[in-house]
C-alpha cells in the first residue's frame, strides 16, 4: 500500500541519478549567463520563470548576441514545443486531479521529470497517489536546478574564458541527439538543420536557427514513412502517444536507459 | 537590451513555456491531437539541437573553418563518436572537454 509520503520519497529517489548531469549543466548555464552580460538577478529569475535548460542556454546566447526580443521569444517557443508531447502523454493520468495540482505539476514538467514520471505511471499498481511521485521528482529537479544555476551565477565571473566551458552546451546536445539518430528521417532532419544553420549563420538577428529548424523539420516529415495513424489523447489511448514520440522521447522511456543526465 | 525589455522577454517566454506544458494536461486533454501536429513535433528536438550544434563546431567567428586547427570541430566529432558508442551524456561531455583542452594545447 503506497502512501503519499512513500510516493513522494520514491519520486525523489528516482530523480537522484539524473542530478549528476543536471548540476554541472546548471552551473555552466549560470557561468554563461554572466558571460553574456545578463544581470545576476535576472539570470536566476530565468531559472525560476522558464525552468528549461536548453531553452535557457539558447536565450542566453541570443541575448549575448544582441538579438531582438521578438526573435528570442519565437526561438524559445520553438525549442520548448516538445513539451506539448509530454503534456499530451501525461494528460490521461492527471485528468482526475484538481486544477491547481495539474497546473503546478505542469510547471514542473521537464525532460528529466517526464522521463521518470511516465515510467512510473506505466507500471501497474495503485495510481491514485502517483501524483505525489511526480511532485517529489519535480521538486527535486527544480530545487537542484535553482541552486546549481545560482552557484554558476555567483562564481561566473571567476571562470576564465580559456577554459572554454561554453563548449559543454554543444557537447550536451550532441550527447542527446546522436544516440537517437537511428532512422533515415531523423538523420536527414539533423543533417539538414545543421547544414542550413551553418550556411544561414550570416542571416540578421540569428534567424538562422529558426530557418534551419523549420527546414529540418520539413525534410524529416517528407522522408518519414506514411503509415502513422491518427493519434488522440482520449482515455486508454495514451499508449499511442507514447509509441509515436520522437526517438529522443523513446530513449527516455526505454527500460535500459530510464534516466537521462542532461538538460532540465 | 534594456532591463525592462529583458524582463518582459523572460516573462513572455515563461508564459509560453507554461502554456505549452499545461496545454493537454488541463485544457486539451479530451481533444484529439492532430497527427500533423504530432508528426511535426517529433522532429522538433532533433532539428533545434542540430541547428545549435553544427554552427558551434564548424564556424569560427562567422566563417566556415574546416581546417585541422579547428579544435572544436575535432573535439565535437570525438564526442559524437563517444555518444554513439556509449549513449552516456556524462562521458560525452567529459571526453569532449578533455579532447578540446588537449587539442587547444597542441594548436598553441
Interface residues (C-beta under 8 A of the other chain):
Chain A: X20 X21 X24 X38 X39 X42 X45 X46 X49 X50 X51 X52 X54 X55 X58 X59 X63 X66 X69 X72 X73 X76 X77 X78 X79 X80 X81 X82 X83 X84 X85 X86 X87 X88 X90 X91 X92 X94 X95 X99 X102 X103 X105 X106 X107 X109 X164 X167 X168 X169 X170 X171 X172 X173 X174 X175 X176 X177 X178 X179 X180 X181 X185 X186 X189 X190 X191 X192 X193 X194 X195 X196 X197 X198 X201 X202 X208 X209 X212 X213 X214 X216 X217 X220 X221 X224 X228 X229 X230 X231 X232 X233 X234 X241 X244 X245 X246 X247 X248 X251 X257 X260 X261 X262
Chain B: X1 X3 X5 X6 X7 X8 X9 X10 X11 X12 X13 X14 X16 X17 X18 X20 X21 X22 X23 X24 X25 X26 X28 X29 X30 X31 X32 X33 X34 X35 X37 X38 X39 X40 X41 X42 X43 X44 X45 X46 X47 X48 X49 X50 X51 X52 X53 X54 X55 X56 X57 X58 X59 X62 X64 X72 X75 X76 X79 X80 X83 X84 X87 X88 X89 X90 X92 X93 X96 X97 X100 X101 X104
